[in-house]
C-alpha cells in the first residue's frame, strides 16, 4: 500500500502532502466518544461543577436539583469517559474532574461557549 495519498482534484493546496500526518479514524472515534458523554446538559453541568470542587452525590444532587440516582448515572458516564475521578472516605464517595489536559481543555471550552468564568475561590 502506498504511503502517499493522491487526491482526485488538484486545487493547488499542499494538504495532499500532509495527509500522512492526519490522525487515524480511531483517534477521532475516541474524541467522539468523549463528546457523546457530554451530550446531556445536566451531565455537562455536573462536569463543570466538578472542575471547581470535589463533592459527594448527595451534595451534587442538591446543587443541580436532581435525584441522587440520576446524578449517579451521570457520574458513571463521566467516569467511564475518564473525565472524573473518585475517592472513598469512609462511606462517602467524593468526585472531582480528572487532572488531565483533556479535562482542562473541555473546562475552558465550556466556559468560552457559555461566556462564564470560574467561580472565584474565597481567600
C-alpha positions in Angstrom: 0.0 0.0 0.0 1.2 3.5 -0.9 2.2 5.8 2.0 1.3 8.9 -0.1 -2.4 9.6 -0.8 -3.2 11.2 -4.1 -6.3 13.4 -4.0 -8.7 13.2 -7.0 -8.6 17.0 -7.6 -5.5 19.3 -7.5 -6.6 22.6 -6.1 -3.0 23.8 -5.7 -3.0 23.2 -2.0 -0.4 21.3 0.0 -2.8 19.2 2.1 -2.1 16.1 0.0 1.4 16.1 1.4 0.1 16.5 4.9 -2.3 13.5 4.8 0.3 11.2 6.3 0.1 13.3 9.5 -3.7 13.3 9.8 -4.8 11.3 12.8 -6.3 7.9 12.2 -10.1 7.3 12.4 -9.6 5.6 15.8 -8.3 8.8 17.3 -11.4 10.7 16.1 -13.6 7.9 17.5 -12.1 8.4 20.9 -12.8 12.2 20.8 -16.3 11.5 19.5 -16.9 9.1 22.5 -15.9 11.9 24.9 -18.2 14.3 23.2 -21.1 11.7 23.4 -20.6 11.5 27.1 -21.1 15.3 27.3 -24.2 15.4 25.1 -26.5 15.9 28.0 -26.8 19.4 29.5 -27.1 18.1 33.1 -24.0 15.9 32.6 -22.2 18.8 31.2 -23.2 21.0 34.2 -22.1 18.3 36.6 -18.7 18.0 34.9 -18.3 21.8 35.0 -19.1 21.9 38.7 -16.6 19.1 39.4 -13.9 21.2 37.6 -14.3 23.6 40.6 -15.0 21.4 43.6 -14.9 17.9 44.9 -18.3 16.7 46.0 -20.4 13.7 47.0 -23.5 12.6 45.2 -26.0 14.0 47.8 -24.5 17.5 47.6 -24.2 17.3 43.8 -27.9 16.3 43.7 -28.8 19.4 45.7 -26.6 21.6 43.5 -28.2 20.5 40.3 -31.7 19.9 41.7 -31.8 16.2 40.5 -32.3 12.9 42.3 -29.3 11.1 43.6 -29.9 8.1 41.2 -29.9 10.5 38.2 -26.7 12.2 39.3 -25.1 8.8 39.9 -26.0 7.8 36.4 -24.3 10.9 35.0 -21.3 10.4 37.2 -20.9 6.8 35.9 -20.9 8.1 32.3 -18.3 10.8 33.1 -16.1 8.3 35.0 -16.3 5.9 32.0 -15.1 8.6 29.7 -12.1 9.3 32.1 -13.4 12.8 32.8 -13.8 12.5 36.5 -12.2 10.5 39.3 -13.5 9.4 42.7 -12.2 8.7 46.1 -13.8 7.0 49.1 -13.6 8.4 52.6 -15.5 6.1 55.0 -18.9 5.5 53.5 -18.8 8.7 51.4 -17.5 8.8 47.8 -16.2 12.1 46.5 -16.0 13.1 42.8 -13.9 15.7 41.0 -12.7 16.4 37.5 -9.7 14.4 36.4 -6.4 16.3 36.2 -5.8 15.7 32.5 -5.2 18.0 29.6 -8.4 16.8 28.0 -10.5 17.9 31.1 -8.7 21.3 31.2 -9.5 21.9 27.5 -13.1 20.8 27.9 -13.5 23.0 31.0 -12.1 26.1 29.2 -14.3 25.3 26.1 -17.5 25.1 28.2 -16.7 28.5 29.8 -15.9 30.1 26.5 -19.1 28.8 24.9 -21.2 29.8 27.8 -19.3 33.1 28.3 -18.8 32.4 32.0 -15.8 32.4 34.3 -14.6 30.1 37.0 -16.2 30.9 40.4 -13.7 32.9 42.5 -12.2 31.0 45.3 -12.6 32.7 48.7 -9.3 33.9 50.1 
